[in-house]
């Protein structure tokens, strides 16, 4: 092949790619005055030459023997010029088909053309011009819009990648603290009236840092690879909550064999509230302990009662704040209005890890449904212009669990994932 295809280029999708040397594009360079000697291509260089088989006469039999003799004389056969001269002599001396001997080729070109070689680069021009390579991106391969990270970080300080700013300033590529009561959750009488209300204005954990890491593969239990602050433990709940939002950057597919590949880790770090025991209801405190401890609860159902992990009650709240600034079309606006800030249970696309002084929740968007993935994929290019609020709560299925309270919440301001670094794991 005249041109090498690098792995990065092979990731891009092209229908037809033609390799043409610009230096060969000028017709003047193909003239006979510019041709250099090349004995390998002396027989013919016309693309439309017609080759026909004819039998040589007895007069040419000696020439055939000479050719065979030359072929046996060299351990590697004829050299290029000797072979071409011998073949040229056979082709020139062929006559009628009266006798039977070795077949020969009759070339339609003149003897002058046969002895005039092509330039080495000109000889491959037509091959290059007609050579086309089609690239087809396989399922699971990274998107061509993703840029390589600038550097690889080894055990960075938690929260050192994204700066903090007040919510009212809205500085790009930053995060902000937001009041918990900006989210709507199940109200006190939800079981009876199905109404949602603003959450109480307190949360179990408050943010202290955000990191955005690029990764060729998903990073599970990411807290192992960063330096967390030494907050002291108090009671049965770890002082640090780590939320690892695993975002895919490769195309979604209906029939997907593997839910892993190039993506981002949006890592949020939260600290246990100083007023945890004073502000939060006792029932909500106990529910948090049940999630941390991985308890199993009994669920009443027909015809028999069943059991399920209490962690399956974990619920995600997400909303785009600046919908009007993102230039959505009519259909996109309708979908955004219908699904923006709509809560969704994280099960079964979640994993939990507990460390010495932290509790980590991994939310795996790689394993979300195809429709959800396609909707999020169309949103990739708008991430750098998006103001996004994220929160977690515990779903209240009983009157004593209501109203729902916020486990944690945070705001991301126009994060450009193309500027993020890669984390060494």
C-alpha positions as CSV (number, residue, x, y, z in Angstrom):
1,X,0.0,0.0,0.0
2,X,1.3,3.4,-0.9
3,X,-0.1,5.1,2.2
4,X,-0.3,3.9,5.7
5,X,-3.5,4.1,7.7
6,X,-3.0,4.9,11.4
7,X,-5.3,3.5,14.1
8,X,-6.6,7.0,14.9
9,X,-7.6,7.6,11.2
10,X,-9.1,4.1,11.0
11,X,-11.6,5.2,13.6
12,X,-13.2,7.7,11.3
13,X,-15.9,6.8,8.8
14,X,-15.3,7.6,5.1
15,X,-17.3,6.3,2.2
16,X,-14.5,6.6,-0.4
17,X,-10.9,7.7,0.2
18,X,-8.7,8.0,-2.9
19,X,-5.0,8.2,-2.5
20,X,-3.6,10.5,-5.2
21,X,-0.1,11.9,-5.2
22,X,-0.4,15.6,-5.9
23,X,3.0,15.6,-7.5
24,X,1.6,13.2,-10.2
25,X,-1.5,15.2,-11.0
26,X,0.1,17.4,-13.7
27,X,-0.2,15.8,-17.2
28,X,3.2,17.3,-18.2
29,X,5.0,15.0,-15.8
30,X,3.6,12.0,-17.6
31,X,5.2,12.9,-20.9
32,X,8.0,10.7,-22.4
33,X,10.6,13.4,-21.8
34,X,10.2,13.0,-18.0
35,X,10.2,9.2,-18.0
36,X,13.1,7.4,-16.3
37,X,14.5,4.0,-17.2
38,X,12.7,1.2,-15.5
39,X,13.4,-2.3,-17.0
40,X,10.7,-3.9,-14.9
41,X,7.9,-2.3,-17.0
42,X,9.4,-2.6,-20.5
43,X,6.8,-4.9,-22.1
44,X,3.8,-2.5,-22.1
45,X,2.3,0.3,-20.1
46,X,-0.9,0.9,-22.0
47,X,-4.0,0.3,-19.9
48,X,-6.1,-0.9,-22.8
49,X,-3.6,-3.2,-24.5
50,X,-5.1,-6.4,-25.9
51,X,-3.3,-9.7,-25.3
52,X,-4.0,-12.7,-27.5
53,X,-2.4,-16.2,-27.5
54,X,-0.8,-17.5,-30.7
55,X,1.5,-20.4,-31.4
56,X,5.0,-19.6,-32.8
57,X,6.4,-21.2,-35.9
58,X,9.4,-23.4,-36.2
59,X,11.5,-20.3,-37.0
60,X,10.8,-19.1,-33.5
61,X,11.4,-22.5,-31.8
62,X,15.0,-21.6,-31.2
63,X,14.1,-18.4,-29.6
64,X,11.9,-20.3,-27.2
65,X,14.8,-22.6,-26.4
66,X,17.0,-19.6,-25.8
67,X,14.4,-18.3,-23.3
68,X,14.2,-21.6,-21.5
69,X,18.0,-21.8,-21.4
70,X,18.2,-18.4,-19.9
71,X,15.6,-19.3,-17.3
72,X,17.6,-22.4,-16.2
73,X,20.9,-20.6,-16.2
74,X,20.1,-18.3,-13.3
75,X,19.1,-19.6,-9.9
76,X,16.4,-16.9,-9.6
77,X,15.3,-17.1,-13.3
78,X,15.7,-14.3,-15.8
79,X,16.8,-10.8,-14.8
80,X,14.2,-8.2,-15.8
81,X,16.0,-6.9,-18.9
82,X,17.0,-10.3,-20.2
83,X,13.5,-11.6,-19.7
84,X,11.9,-8.7,-21.5
85,X,14.4,-8.8,-24.4
86,X,13.8,-12.6,-24.9
87,X,10.0,-12.2,-24.7
88,X,10.2,-9.2,-27.1
89,X,12.2,-11.4,-29.6
90,X,9.5,-14.1,-29.4
91,X,6.7,-11.6,-29.8
92,X,8.4,-10.0,-32.8
93,X,9.2,-13.3,-34.6
94,X,5.8,-15.0,-34.3
95,X,4.3,-15.9,-37.6
96,X,1.7,-18.4,-38.7
97,X,0.1,-21.1,-36.6
98,X,1.4,-24.0,-38.8
99,X,3.4,-25.8,-36.1
100,X,2.7,-26.6,-32.5
101,X,5.1,-25.1,-29.9
102,X,4.9,-23.0,-26.8
103,X,2.2,-20.3,-26.9
104,X,3.3,-16.7,-27.0
105,X,1.8,-13.3,-26.4
106,X,1.2,-10.7,-29.1
107,X,1.3,-7.2,-27.8
108,X,-0.5,-4.4,-29.7
109,X,2.1,-1.8,-28.9
110,X,4.9,-0.8,-31.2
111,X,8.5,-1.9,-30.7
112,X,9.4,1.7,-29.8
113,X,6.8,1.8,-27.1
114,X,8.0,-1.6,-25.7
115,X,11.5,-0.3,-25.2
116,X,10.5,3.0,-23.7
117,X,10.1,2.5,-19.9
118,X,7.8,4.4,-17.6
119,X,9.0,6.5,-14.7
120,X,8.8,4.5,-11.4
121,X,6.3,6.9,-9.9
122,X,4.2,7.3,-13.1
123,X,3.9,3.6,-13.4
124,X,1.9,3.4,-10.1
125,X,-0.2,6.5,-10.8
126,X,-3.2,4.7,-12.3
127,X,-3.0,2.1,-9.5
128,X,-3.1,4.8,-6.9
129,X,-5.8,6.8,-8.6
130,X,-8.1,3.8,-8.8
131,X,-7.4,2.5,-5.3
132,X,-10.2,3.2,-3.0
133,X,-10.5,2.2,0.6
134,X,-13.8,2.2,2.5
135,X,-13.8,2.7,6.2
136,X,-16.7,1.3,8.2
137,X,-16.8,1.9,11.9
138,X,-17.5,-1.1,13.9
139,X,-19.9,-1.2,16.8
140,X,-18.3,-0.2,20.0
141,X,-15.5,1.7,18.3
142,X,-14.8,5.3,19.6
143,X,-16.5,8.2,18.0
144,X,-14.3,10.3,15.6
145,X,-15.2,13.5,17.6
146,X,-13.3,12.4,20.7
147,X,-9.9,13.8,21.2
148,X,-7.0,12.1,23.0
149,X,-6.3,13.3,26.5
150,X,-3.5,15.7,27.0
151,X,-1.8,13.8,29.7
152,X,-2.1,10.8,32.1
153,X,-2.6,11.5,35.8
154,X,-1.4,9.2,38.5
155,X,-3.3,9.3,41.7
156,X,-4.4,13.0,41.6
157,X,-6.0,14.8,44.5
158,X,-9.8,14.3,44.5
159,X,-11.5,17.4,43.0
160,X,-8.4,19.0,41.5
161,X,-9.6,18.9,37.9
162,X,-12.7,21.1,37.9
163,X,-12.9,24.4,39.8
164,X,-15.7,25.7,42.0
165,X,-17.7,28.8,41.5
166,X,-20.9,30.4,42.9
167,X,-24.1,29.2,41.2
168,X,-25.1,32.8,40.2
169,X,-21.8,33.4,38.3
170,X,-22.0,30.4,35.9
171,X,-18.3,30.3,35.0
172,X,-17.6,27.7,32.2
173,X,-15.9,24.5,33.1
174,X,-16.8,24.7,36.8
175,X,-19.2,23.2,39.4
176,X,-21.5,24.9,41.9
177,X,-23.4,24.1,45.1
178,X,-27.1,24.4,44.7
179,X,-29.9,24.4,47.3
180,X,-31.5,20.9,47.7
181,X,-35.0,22.5,47.6
182,X,-34.6,23.3,43.8
183,X,-35.5,19.6,43.1
184,X,-39.1,18.3,43.1
185,X,-39.6,15.0,44.9
186,X,-42.5,12.9,46.3
187,X,-44.4,15.0,48.9
188,X,-45.7,14.1,52.2
189,X,-49.1,12.9,50.8
190,X,-47.8,11.4,47.6
191,X,-49.3,7.9,48.2
192,X,-52.7,9.5,48.4
193,X,-52.6,12.5,45.9
194,X,-49.5,11.5,43.7
195,X,-48.2,15.1,43.9
196,X,-44.6,16.2,44.0
197,X,-43.2,19.0,46.0
198,X,-39.9,20.8,46.5
199,X,-37.5,18.9,48.6
200,X,-36.7,20.0,52.1
201,X,-33.8,22.4,52.0
202,X,-31.2,20.1,53.4
203,X,-29.2,17.1,52.2
204,X,-27.2,14.3,53.7
205,X,-24.0,15.1,51.8
206,X,-22.7,18.4,50.3
207,X,-20.2,18.6,47.4
208,X,-16.5,19.5,47.8
209,X,-15.0,18.6,44.5
210,X,-15.5,17.4,40.9
211,X,-13.2,15.5,38.5
212,X,-13.7,14.7,34.8
213,X,-11.5,11.9,33.5
214,X,-11.2,10.4,30.0
215,X,-10.8,6.6,29.9
216,X,-10.4,4.1,27.0
217,X,-12.4,1.6,29.1
218,X,-14.8,2.1,32.0
219,X,-13.2,2.7,35.4
220,X,-14.9,1.0,38.3
221,X,-14.3,1.8,41.9
222,X,-12.5,5.0,40.9
223,X,-11.9,6.1,44.5
224,X,-8.9,3.7,44.6
225,X,-7.0,5.9,42.1
226,X,-7.4,9.3,43.7
227,X,-6.3,10.9,46.9
228,X,-9.3,11.5,49.2
229,X,-9.1,13.9,52.1
230,X,-8.8,12.4,55.5
231,X,-12.2,13.2,56.9
232,X,-12.9,11.4,60.2
233,X,-15.6,8.8,60.4
234,X,-18.6,9.3,62.7
235,X,-21.2,6.7,63.3
236,X,-22.1,4.0,60.8
237,X,-22.1,6.3,57.7
238,X,-18.8,7.0,55.9
239,X,-17.9,10.7,55.8
240,X,-17.3,10.8,52.0
241,X,-19.7,9.9,49.2
242,X,-18.1,9.3,45.8
243,X,-20.5,9.2,42.8
244,X,-18.9,8.0,39.6
245,X,-21.1,8.8,36.5
246,X,-19.8,6.6,33.7
247,X,-20.6,8.2,30.4
248,X,-20.0,6.4,27.0
249,X,-18.6,8.2,24.1
250,X,-18.8,5.4,21.5
251,X,-21.9,5.0,19.3
252,X,-24.9,3.1,20.7
253,X,-26.0,-0.1,18.9
254,X,-29.2,-2.1,19.1
255,X,-27.4,-5.5,19.2
256,X,-24.5,-4.6,21.4
257,X,-22.1,-7.4,22.5
258,X,-20.1,-5.4,25.1
259,X,-21.1,-2.5,27.2
260,X,-17.6,-1.0,27.6
261,X,-15.4,1.3,25.7
262,X,-14.2,4.9,25.3
263,X,-15.9,7.2,27.7
264,X,-15.8,9.7,30.6
265,X,-16.0,9.4,34.4
266,X,-17.8,12.4,35.9
267,X,-16.7,12.0,39.5
268,X,-18.5,13.9,42.3
269,X,-17.2,14.1,45.8
270,X,-19.5,14.8,48.7
271,X,-18.9,15.3,52.5
272,X,-21.4,14.2,55.1
273,X,-23.4,17.1,56.5
274,X,-22.2,18.5,59.8
275,X,-25.9,18.7,60.8
276,X,-26.7,15.2,59.6
277,X,-28.3,14.0,62.8
278,X,-30.0,17.3,63.6
279,X,-31.6,18.2,60.2
280,X,-32.5,14.9,58.6
281,X,-35.5,12.8,59.7
282,X,-34.7,9.6,61.6
283,X,-36.3,7.5,58.9
284,X,-34.1,9.0,56.2
285,X,-31.0,8.4,58.2
286,X,-31.9,4.8,58.6
287,X,-32.6,4.4,54.9
288,X,-29.1,5.8,54.1
289,X,-27.6,3.2,56.5
290,X,-29.6,0.4,54.8
291,X,-28.1,1.4,51.4
292,X,-24.6,1.6,52.8
293,X,-24.9,-1.8,54.5
294,X,-26.6,-3.4,51.5
295,X,-29.7,-4.6,53.4
296,X,-32.5,-6.7,51.9
297,X,-36.1,-5.6,52.4
298,X,-39.3,-7.4,52.2
299,X,-41.8,-6.2,49.6
300,X,-45.5,-7.0,49.7
301,X,-46.8,-8.3,46.4
302,X,-49.5,-10.6,45.0
303,X,-49.7,-13.6,45.5
304,X,-46.6,-13.9,47.7
305,X,-44.3,-11.4,49.4
306,X,-40.8,-11.0,47.8
307,X,-37.5,-9.5,48.9
308,X,-35.2,-7.0,47.1
309,X,-32.0,-5.1,47.9
310,X,-32.8,-1.8,49.5
311,X,-30.2,-0.2,47.2
312,X,-32.7,-0.6,44.3
313,X,-34.5,2.4,45.8
314,X,-31.7,4.7,44.8
315,X,-33.1,7.3,42.3
316,X,-31.4,9.7,39.9
317,X,-32.6,13.3,39.4
318,X,-31.1,15.1,36.4
319,X,-32.1,18.3,34.6
320,X,-30.8,20.7,32.0
321,X,-31.1,24.2,33.4
322,X,-30.5,26.3,30.2
323,X,-32.7,24.4,27.7
324,X,-33.4,27.6,25.8
325,X,-29.7,28.3,25.1
326,X,-29.1,25.0,23.4
327,X,-30.9,25.7,20.1
328,X,-33.0,22.5,20.2
329,X,-35.4,21.7,17.3
330,X,-39.1,21.3,17.9
331,X,-38.9,17.6,18.4
332,X,-35.9,17.8,20.7
333,X,-37.6,20.6,22.8
334,X,-40.7,18.4,23.2
335,X,-38.6,15.4,24.4
336,X,-36.7,17.7,26.7
337,X,-39.9,19.1,28.2
338,X,-41.3,15.6,28.8
339,X,-38.2,14.0,30.3
340,X,-36.2,16.8,31.8
341,X,-35.9,16.4,35.6
342,X,-37.9,13.1,35.4
343,X,-36.5,10.8,38.1
344,X,-35.3,7.3,37.2
345,X,-34.2,4.4,39.4
346,X,-30.6,3.6,39.0
347,X,-31.1,-0.2,39.1
348,X,-29.7,-2.4,37.7
349,X,-27.0,-0.1,36.2
350,X,-25.3,0.6,39.5
351,X,-22.5,-0.8,41.6
352,X,-21.5,0.0,45.2
353,X,-18.1,0.0,46.9
354,X,-17.1,0.8,50.4
355,X,-13.6,2.0,51.5
356,X,-12.1,2.9,54.8
357,X,-13.7,6.4,55.0
358,X,-15.8,6.5,51.8
359,X,-18.8,5.0,50.0
360,X,-18.8,4.9,46.2
361,X,-21.7,4.6,43.8
362,X,-21.0,3.9,40.2
363,X,-23.8,4.8,37.8
364,X,-23.2,3.0,34.5
365,X,-24.8,4.8,31.5
366,X,-23.0,2.3,29.2
367,X,-25.7,-0.2,30.2
368,X,-28.7,2.1,29.8
369,X,-31.3,1.2,27.1
370,X,-30.6,1.8,23.5
371,X,-33.2,4.6,23.3
372,X,-31.7,6.4,26.3
373,X,-28.2,6.0,24.9
374,X,-29.1,7.4,21.5
375,X,-30.8,10.4,23.1
376,X,-27.7,11.0,25.2
377,X,-25.4,10.5,22.2
378,X,-27.2,13.3,20.3
379,X,-26.4,15.5,23.3
380,X,-22.6,15.0,23.2
381,X,-21.9,18.1,21.2
382,X,-24.0,20.3,23.5
383,X,-22.3,19.2,26.7
384,X,-19.8,22.1,26.5
385,X,-22.8,24.6,26.5
386,X,-25.0,22.8,29.0
387,X,-25.7,23.7,32.6
388,X,-26.6,20.4,34.2
389,X,-28.0,19.7,37.7
390,X,-27.6,16.2,39.2
391,X,-29.0,14.8,42.4
392,X,-29.7,11.5,44.2
393,X,-32.5,10.6,46.5
394,X,-34.0,7.4,48.0
395,X,-37.5,6.5,46.7
396,X,-40.2,6.6,49.3
397,X,-42.6,3.7,49.0
398,X,-44.2,4.0,52.5
399,X,-45.8,7.0,54.3
400,X,-42.9,7.0,56.8
401,X,-40.4,7.5,54.0
402,X,-42.1,10.7,52.8
403,X,-41.4,13.4,51.9
404,X,-38.3,12.3,50.0
405,X,-35.1,14.1,51.0
406,X,-32.0,14.7,48.8
407,X,-29.1,12.4,49.4
408,X,-26.8,14.9,47.5
409,X,-26.9,17.4,44.6
410,X,-24.6,19.4,42.5
411,X,-24.4,21.6,39.3
412,X,-22.0,21.3,36.4
413,X,-21.4,24.5,34.3
414,X,-20.5,24.0,30.6
415,X,-18.0,21.1,31.0
416,X,-15.9,20.6,27.8
417,X,-14.9,17.0,28.1
418,X,-12.3,17.4,25.3
419,X,-10.0,19.2,27.8
420,X,-10.1,16.4,30.4
421,X,-7.1,14.2,31.3
422,X,-6.7,10.5,31.5
423,X,-6.5,8.7,34.8
424,X,-3.9,6.0,35.2
425,X,-5.4,2.9,36.6
